Amino acid sequence: MGDNSTQEAIGKGKIKMRLLVGGNTIFATLNDVIYVPSLVKDLYYVNKATSQGYNVEFGDDNCKVRNNHKRVVTQGIQKN
């Protein structure tokens, strides 16, 4: 957590998502998602995504996740 503290995870599973990417609705599933109820924000584990065949690209103010067909399956945009 940045301060060497620990949090208890109480579950593990899949999350099915409906995403809007480039004006198109797509469906995706995140596997092996860990549920930690005490966390205020969600964490995205890049190593887990890449081990499942996704490619994660970081830009100056964005992040894109592509599947093995090079299709963008989700993206994040930094807003100040």
C-alpha positions as CSV (number, residue, x, y, z in Angstrom):
1,M,0.0,0.0,0.0
2,G,3.0,2.2,-0.1
3,D,3.6,2.1,3.6
4,N,4.2,-1.6,3.9
5,S,0.7,-2.2,5.4
6,T,-1.5,-5.1,4.3
7,Q,-5.2,-5.4,3.4
8,E,-7.3,-8.5,3.6
9,A,-8.6,-9.9,0.3
10,I,-11.9,-11.8,0.8
11,G,-12.7,-13.0,-2.7
12,K,-11.5,-13.8,-6.1
13,G,-13.4,-14.1,-9.4
14,K,-14.3,-12.6,-12.8
15,I,-15.8,-9.2,-13.7
16,K,-17.7,-8.9,-16.9
17,M,-17.7,-5.4,-18.3
18,R,-19.5,-3.4,-20.9
19,L,-17.1,-0.7,-22.1
20,L,-17.3,2.3,-24.4
21,V,-14.2,2.5,-26.5
22,G,-13.9,5.0,-29.4
23,G,-17.7,5.3,-29.6
24,N,-18.2,1.6,-29.8
25,T,-19.6,-0.7,-27.0
26,I,-17.5,-3.8,-26.4
27,F,-17.6,-6.5,-23.8
28,A,-14.7,-7.8,-21.9
29,T,-13.9,-10.0,-18.9
30,L,-11.3,-9.5,-16.3
31,N,-10.2,-12.8,-14.8
32,D,-8.7,-13.5,-11.3
33,V,-9.9,-10.2,-9.9
34,I,-9.3,-10.0,-6.1
35,Y,-11.9,-8.3,-3.9
36,V,-10.4,-6.1,-1.2
37,P,-13.3,-4.2,0.5
38,S,-11.1,-1.8,2.4
39,L,-9.6,-0.3,-0.7
40,V,-11.1,3.1,-1.7
41,K,-9.9,3.0,-5.3
42,D,-9.6,0.1,-7.8
43,L,-6.2,-1.2,-8.8
44,Y,-5.3,-2.6,-12.2
45,Y,-2.5,-5.1,-12.1
46,V,-0.7,-4.6,-15.4
47,N,1.4,-7.8,-15.0
48,K,-1.8,-9.9,-14.7
49,A,-3.2,-8.4,-17.8
50,T,-0.1,-9.0,-19.9
51,S,0.2,-12.6,-18.6
52,Q,-3.3,-13.1,-19.9
53,G,-2.3,-12.0,-23.4
54,Y,-3.2,-8.3,-23.3
55,N,-0.8,-5.4,-24.3
56,V,-0.8,-2.3,-22.1
57,E,0.4,0.9,-23.6
58,F,1.0,4.1,-21.7
59,G,1.0,7.6,-23.3
60,D,1.4,11.1,-21.9
61,D,-2.1,11.3,-20.6
62,N,-3.7,7.9,-21.4
63,C,-3.4,4.2,-21.1
64,K,-4.8,1.6,-23.6
65,V,-5.2,-2.1,-23.2
66,R,-5.2,-4.2,-26.4
67,N,-6.2,-7.8,-26.9
68,N,-4.1,-10.3,-29.0
69,H,-5.8,-9.0,-32.1
70,K,-4.5,-5.5,-31.4
71,R,-8.0,-4.2,-30.7
72,V,-8.4,-1.6,-27.9
73,V,-10.5,-3.3,-25.3
74,T,-10.3,-0.5,-22.7
75,Q,-8.6,2.8,-22.2
76,G,-8.1,5.3,-19.5
77,I,-7.6,9.1,-19.9
78,Q,-6.0,11.3,-17.3
79,K,-8.1,14.3,-16.3
80,N,-6.8,17.0,-14.0
